């Protein structure tokens, strides 16, 4: 018996069979996966999870795939770091970082793509595709290659060269658009309408795609001994990640795996140069789409966030808040994370750490709250952004005297 009933409208509740569809035909609201939670409770257990593979598929009973035909490159089940050095720097007693920069294509997008492409195979899709600011492009390219499906990827032509290089290596059909992510997304949606048997992971099968992000909540709880944090901080782009984390923690409580998910505060961080969600949170207004984007955090540069309204509501209702760091603060946070915890992140991760710092300084995160931060991408993809801010080393002659002269005779002996 399947544990997936179908799809259900988030707004009006209309139900649909599972398929390639993301919008309600009645009210045009977004669709979500509709699970049979009684069946899931019969299947799932902590013991079963503990014996599962070291990837997101250890939580297969909580994901929208029937059978075991997973497209699994090994995404997920990443280390929850106890960030004592950064915590001390910021004045937090118990800070954790879940580092998703170590996934197969070096971002959290491997989680959502693994689920989406697996579902595309299950639904008999002839091709997969996406609109992307870079990280999703690489994830779709890699997973499509593994699945043996053609991929059509739409990107703004201005994204970081490192991300373009990685994506092109997987040989997808790449469409570079002169414009923003929103322009690329609009064109991808039009192409998707013309090709109903293609599965665009963050468009036509978005309900399944977003389910992969819930595994971040599952992993956090499992590594905390099936406990929940007091406060989480996530990057804000479309808002989908924060919404998925909220659902993930609540679902764990619904099946009896954790307690007190309703007490978690959900906060976010969005770059000042593209901050429609955080601005709405700060001013208690509606999320207003923006057209002019100016930020080094290209992966968060989404002017019309699809889940912005829902993310704002979760933040407000949970007692969280949202920060809007500047580009300078983002770059400084990249360096801060690297020289305190040894984690090299891209500007999206820098946005999250910079936002964490601002939320602590403003009193929105208390020093004694058990806080978990999600770092979603690897700095090796965006080296040009940080390289220009670093002081390059001055070369010396390969002699001991040159070394001791440079470091004031304070040489270190080794044993």
N, C-alpha and C positions, 0 to 999 in steps of 0.2 A: 504494500500500500504506500502511495506517495505521501510525503510529508508536505508537499506543495500543492495547495488547492488551485491557485491561479494568480490573477492580479486583481487589485482592488484600488479604487480611487481614494486618494487621501482626503478629498474634499467632500464628495457626496456619497461615497461608500458603494457605488456601483461595482459589481464584480464581473470579471472577464476570465475566460480560459487563458492559460499561459501561452504566450506567443510573442511575436515581434511587434510590440506595441508599447507606447510610453505615455499616452494621453487618453483621458476619459472622453468617450464620444458624447456623453451627456452634458458635462459641464466644463470640459477641457482642463480639468485638474490633473495633477501628476498621479501616475499609478505606482503602487508599491506591491511587493510580493506578499501574497496572502498564504500564510502557513497554517498547517494543522498542528496546533501546539500540543494537543493531546497525543498525537502520534509522535511528535518530537520528544515529549516527556517519556514515552515508552521506549524510545530508541537511545536517547542520549544519557550519558553518565560521565562523571568526572574520571572514573577509572578507565572508561573506554577512551576518553580524550587523552589521558596520560600515556596510553599505549599506541596512540596514533602517530602518523608521520610528522617529522619536524618541519611542518609547513602549515599554511592555513587550512589544509585539508584534514588536519586532526579534528577540526570542527565541522566536518562534512554534514553531520546531522542537523546543523544549524544553518546550512547554506542551500541555495535553491536549485540543486542539481540532483536528479535522480540517477541512480547507478554510480559507477566509479570511473567513467570515461573523462577524467580530469586532465586539463592541460596544465601540468604542474611543473614549473621550472624551479620550484623550491622557495616560493615567496612566503614570507612570514615566519612566525615563531622566532622572532628576533629578541635579543637581550633587552631586558628592562634594567637599565643602568641606575644604580644608586649614585646620584650626582652630588657627592659630598662636597667637592671643591667648589662647584658652582653654587650649591646651596649656601655654603658659608659666605661666598662672595655677595650673595643677594640677601642673606639674612633669613634663609628658610631652613627649618630643622629637618625636614624629610622631603627631599626632592628626588624625583625619578625622571629619566628620559628613556622613552622607547625609540630606539634608533632604527628607522626604516631606510637609512641610506645604504644598507648592506644587502638589500634585496637583489635579485638577479640582474635587473637593469638599473639598480641603484635609486629607486624611489618607491614610495608606497603604492604607486599606480600598478605595480605588479600584482597586488592583492586584488584590486577591482577587475583587472584585465584577466587574471587567471579564472575568475568566476564567470566573467562575461563571455570569454571565448569558449569556455567549457559549455556554457549554455547555448552559444551559437551553434556548436556542433550538435548538441542535443536537439535543437530546433531545425536542423538541416539547412542552415544558412549557406549560401554559395560563396560569400565573402564577408569580411569584417572591415570595419573602418572606424574613424573617430575624427573629431576636431581636437586640436591639442596645442598647448604652449610649449611642448617639448617632452616632458616626462612620460605622459600617456602615449605619445607617438612612439617612443622607444619600446614601451611595454607592449603595445599592440603589435608593433613590428616583430618583436621577439616571439610572442605567444602565437601570432598568426603563422610564423615560420614553423614553430613546433607542431601546430595543428595541421599544417599543410593547406592553409587557406590563403587566398590572395587578400591583400590589405590595401585600403585606400585611406590615406592620412592627409588631413588638411591642417596646415600650420600657418601662422603669421610669418612672413618672410624675415621678420626682425628678431626672431628668437636667437638664443645663444648658439654660437658656432659649434660648441662641444656637444650640445644636444642634437643638433642637426647631423653631425658626423656619426654619432652613435646610432641614430635612427636609420640613416641611409645604409649603414652596414648590413641591416637585416633585409634590404632590398624590397621595401614596400613601394607601392605606387604613391608618390609624394606630390601633393599639390600645395605649393607655396603661394600664399595669398598676400597681395599688397593691401594690408589693413591690419586690424586688431584681431584678437581671438574671436570676438563677437562676429566679425565679418567672416572669418573662416568657419565658424560654427553655423552661421546662416547658410553659407554655400553648401556645407556638408549636409545640412538638413534638407536642402532642395534636391541634392543628389540622392539622398536616402529615399525621398518620396518617389523618385523615378525608378528605384530598384528595391522593391519590397522584400526581396529575398536576400538582401544584404543586411547584416546586423551591425549597425553603428553603435559601438559599445556605450558611449555616453549620450546617445540620442535615442535610437529606436529600441534598444534593449537596456536603457538606463535603469529601469527598476531592478534588474538582476545585477548590473554593474555596481551600483551603490552598496549592495549587500556585502561585497568583499571588504569594505572599510570597517564593518562591524567587528571583524576579527581582531582589530587593534584593541577593542574593549575586552574581547575574550582573552587575548594574550595577557593584557595588563592584569585582569582579575586572577587568571591562573597563576601568574608569576608572583602575585601578592598573596598567594595561599588562599585563593578564592575569597579575596576581600576587595573592597572598592576604595578608590581614592576619595579625598575630601573635595579636591578641586582638580580640574583638567584644563590645559591650555592647548588649543589646536590652531593651525593656520586657517585663515578664511580666504577662499577664492570664490567658488560657487556656493559655498556653505554646506555642501553635501557631506563632507567628512565629519563636521561637528554633529550634523543630524544623525549620521550613521552611528557615531559613538554613543549618542543619547539612546538610540534604539537598542544598541548592543547591550549596554549596561542594564536597561530596563528588562530586556528579554531574559538575561541571566537571572534576575530576581524572579521573574514570572515562572521559570522552571525550577526554582529553588536552589540555584547554584551560589547566589550571593544574597546578602541582605543590604538594605539601606541605599539602594540605587537612587531613590528619590532625594537623598541628601547631597548628592554630588552637585557641585557648582560647575557650570560649563562656561568657560571664557574663551575668547578668540583673539587673534591678532591679524591685522590686515594692513598692508603698506599704505602710508598716507597718500601716496600718489595714485592709489586706486582703492578707495575705502568706502564703497557704498553701504556695506553691512555694518562696519564698526561705527560709521557716522550715524547711521540710524539708531544703533544702540546708545551711543553717547547723547544724542539729542532727543531720544524717545519719539522718533518720527518713522514714517514709512521708508522702506528701502527704495531709493530713487536711482535708477540706472544712470551711469555716466558714460560719456563718449571719449573724453580726453583722459588718457592714461599716461602716467609718468612715474615709473618706478623701476628699480633694478630687479625687483622680484617678479620677473616675467611670468613665472608659473602661477602667480596669484593675480595677474592682471586681467580680471574678468569684470568688465564694466556692468554687465547685466546678469547678476548671479541667479541661477535657476532656483536655488534653495535658500536665497537670501532672507525671504520673509520667515521661513520656518526656523532658520538658524537664529535670527534675531529674537523670535519668540522663546526659543529654548534658553537662550542666554538670559533674558529677562526673568522668565519664570523660575529658573534655577538659582537666581541670585548671583549670576556671574556678571562679567563685563567684557568690553572689547577695547583693545588698544590700537593705536595707529602710529607706529614708529616711522620716522623719516628714513630715507635711504642711508644717511650717515649712521644712524642708530642701528640699522640692519647690518651694515658692513662691520661695525664695531662689535655687534653681537656674534657674528660669524667668528671673529677673532677671539672673543671671550670664551665661547664654547670650546674652541680648539685648544686654547691654552689653559683651560681649567679641567676639561674632561677628555681631551684627545679625540674629539669628534669633529670632523670637517664637513660642514653642511653647506648647502647652496643658500641663496637669498631667501627662499621660502622658510627654511629652518632658522635663518638669521632673523626673519620677521617674527617667528614664534618666540625665540629667546629674547629678542628686544621687547616684544610685547609682555613676556613674563616679567622682565625687569621693570617695565613701566607699571604693570599691575601691582607688583609688590610695593613700589615706591608710592603709589597712589592709595595704598591701603585696601585695595580690592582683593588681595590675597594675604591672608594672615600668616605670620611666621610659623605657627604651629600646625598649619594645614598640611596634610599629606597630599602633595601636589605632583601630578604626572604631566609631562610635556611631550608632545609628539613631534619628532624631527623627521621630516618626510622625504628629504632628498640629499644627494651627495654633492659635496663641493667640487669634486673633480670634473663635474659637468659644466661648471661655470667659473673656471679658473680666471678668465679674463676680468671678471667683475672684481675679484679680490686682489689680483696680482698688482694692479696699478696703485694699490694703497699700501703695499708692503715695501719695506726698505731692503734693497738687494744687498747681499753680503759683499764686503770688500775683500778682494783676493789678497793673499799673502804668499811669500815664497815658502816652499815646502821644507822649512827648517824649524827646529825646536826653538831657536832664538827668535825667529819671527813670530811664532805663536806666543812665547812668553812676553815679548815686547808689546804685543797687541793686548794681551790680557793682564798686563801689569804684574808679570811674574807669578800670577796665581794659577799655576798649572795644577792639574789633577792627576795623581798617580793612580794606576790600576794594578790590581792584584790578579 
